[in-house]
Every structure is written in structure tokens, then in C-alpha cells.
Amino acid sequence: MMLRIACILGIAGLLIACNGAVHDPGPAKVVAVTADSTKARAAIDGQQEIHTADGGRMTGMVVNGQREGQWTAFFANGMIRSRATYKAGKRTGNVEVFHDNGMPYYTGQYQDEVKVGTWVFFDLDGKELKRVTYDSMGVPVEVK
């Protein structure tokens, strides 16, 4: 169970890495419990709000100890940092990441934590910088 908690916190840091740097997610609203506790799953399941070391936060649902549905991360100023969809703890679906000025940083799609399809990257003013298309294995097949 402690490994699951550590994984949740590790994924939290990756989710909010908008400017290329991984931010420490800080302590979650998860209580430490023993692995054999029958209350362990109930202690971490449900709506979560995780505060990050840089003053931001993340919100989303945990089901069976794993992220489920849409998770949203916010900068310290309250603006949205990122949105991603999870299924059984894995990013699956659309992801949007924003610069701290509110402009898009990149958009794309995951399938079980693998980048797939076309990802679009933007500068601070919202001007498109490049497009990268990934195959079903997450290998870039086209860069424009």
C-alpha cells in the first residue's frame, strides 16, 4: 500500500511538469496506513486535493488506490496548469498543459501512459511551435 501511495505522489509530480522541470508534489491528503489494513483503501479512495511544494495543487478522484477520471493541476495563482484523464492509474485520453500565463503549452493524447497521435506544442504567446505524431508504441513518426 505504501508503494501505491509513493506511485500516486510520483505521478503527481509528472503531471504538473509543465515547464520541463519535475516539481515535488509535496504531501498528499493521504494518511499513512499499514499495508494489511482493511481501511487502507478507504483512506486514499475518493476525491483528493494534493498540495505541491511550489504552492500549487492538484485535484481528482482516486478509486482502488489509483487515479481515475480527470485530474486537474493548478499553479499557485489558481490558473490551470494541466488536465489529464486517468483510467486505473494510467494516463489515457487527452492531456492539456498550460504555461503560467494561461496560454497552451502542449496538447496530446495518452493510451496507457504512452504518447499516441498528434501532439502540438506552443510558445508563451500561443503560437504553434511544432507538431509531433506518435505511433501506437509512443515512437515519433512525424515532426512538423
N, C-alpha and C positions, 0 to 999 in steps of 0.2 A: 504494500500500500504506500509506503514511503517513496518507493520508486515511482509510483504513479504521480504522487504529489510533485516530485522532482521533475518528472516529464512535463507536467502541466506548467510548472514555472519556467522550464526551458523553452517550451513552445511559446509561452507568453513573451519572452524576450525576442524570439524570432519574429513574431507577428508585428511587433512595433518597430522593427528595424527599418525605418523609412529613409534615413539618410546614409545608409550603408554601414552604420555602426550598430552593434547589438547593444541594446540598453538592458541593464539589470532590471528584471521585473519587480524586484522588491518582494516583501512578504505578501502572501495572499491571505484572503479571509478564510483560510482553511486551518482547522485545528489539527495539531499533531495527534495521531492515534496509533495504536499498535496494529500491526498487520492482521492479527487474528481477531480484532474487534468486530463484532457484528454491527456496530454503529459507525464503522469507518466509512462505508459507502454513503450513508445518510449525511455524514458530516461534511462531505465535499460535493454531494449532488445538489442541484438546484441553481438558481440564479447567483452568479458570482460577480464581485467587483474587486479587481486586483489593482492595487496602487503601485506605481512604478517609481523608481529612485529619482527620476527627473521631474516628479510632480504630476505626471500624467496618470491615466487609469485605463483599465480595460473592463468591459462588461460582456457577459454571455452566460450561457447555460452549460452546466456540467451534468451529464447523465451517465450512470455507472462508472463514475470516476474519470470520464473523458469529455472533451468539448463536444458540443452538439449544437447545430444551427449557427446562426450568425453571431460573430463576436465583433465588437467594435472597440477600437482603441482611440484614446483622446490625448491630445497634447495637454500640458499643464494649463494652457489658456482656455481649454474647453473645446477647441476646434478638433474635428475628427482627424485622426492620424491614419487610421486604416479600418477596413471592413473585410472580413473573410468568413467563409462558410465552412463549417466542420461537420464531418459525419464520422461517428465513432472515434473521435480524437484526431482525425486526419483532415487537413485542408482539402476540400473537394468542392469545386464550384468557383464562382467569381471572387476575385480579390481586387480591392481598390486601395491604393496607398496615396497619401497626400503630403505635399510639402507643408511646412508650418504656416505658410501664408494662405492655405486653403486650396491652392491650385493642385491639380492631379500630379502625382509623381510617376506612378505607373498603374496600369490595369492589366489583368490577365486572368488565367483560369488554372486551377489545380485539379488533378484527378489522383486521389490518394497520395497527396504530398508531392506529386510530380507535376512540373510545369507542362502544360499542354496548350495547343492552339497559339493564337497570336497575342503577344504581349506588346503594349505600347508604352513608351517612356517619354516623359515631358520635362521641359526645363521649368524654372521657377515662375515664368510668365505664362505657362500653359501651352507653349509651343512644342509641337511634337518633335522629339529628337531622333527616335528610331523605332522600328518595329522588329520584333524577333518572333519567328514562328517555330514552335517546338513540336516534335512528333510525339507519339503516344508513350515513348520511353523517356521523354524530357530532354531529348537531344535537339539542339538548334539546327533547323534545316534551311532557314532563310533569314537573312538580316537585311533590312532596308533602312 
